[in-house]
Amino acid sequence: MATYYVNGNQFEVSVYGLRIESDSDKENIFFLAPIDNNWEKYFSADSNWIASKNRAIIVYASENNLRKVDRLVYIYWEQVGNPNNVEIEVDINETDRAYLNGLLVQRLG
């Protein structure tokens, strides 16, 4: 389980069952989504995440090697471009990192 912190509260999220849904204009940024479209099972303890209609899980691949995860973040927002939109860093362990690296390898070949 990957972990993240909001206002001093620790939350856990499973990266298993996530897939790369799309990428961005920058070659090292990928957006994840649940295979079954059940967002709640990944962030059920975080009521702000569940309540938001605008949310994303983002994988930043290493700019030196696009098949290796640099970091994993999540974000939810009220308005696009709002400076108060903060990416929340998710601590990923070795097993989660290997899973995400596998997703990048599958996506990029």
HELIX and SHEET records of a PDB file:
HELIX    1   1 GLU A   40  PHE A   43  1                                   4    
HELIX    2   2 SER A   47  ALA A   51  1                                   5    
HELIX    3   3 GLU A   94  LEU A  108  1                                  15    
SHEET    1   A 2 ALA A   2  VAL A   6  0                                        
SHEET    2   A 2 ASN A   9  VAL A  13 -1                                        
SHEET    1   B 5 LEU A  18  ASP A  23  0                                        
SHEET    2   B 5 ILE A  29  PRO A  34 -1                                        
SHEET    3   B 5 ARG A  55  ALA A  61 -1                                        
SHEET    4   B 5 VAL A  69  TYR A  76 -1                                        
SHEET    5   B 5 ILE A  88  VAL A  90 -1                                        
END                                                                             
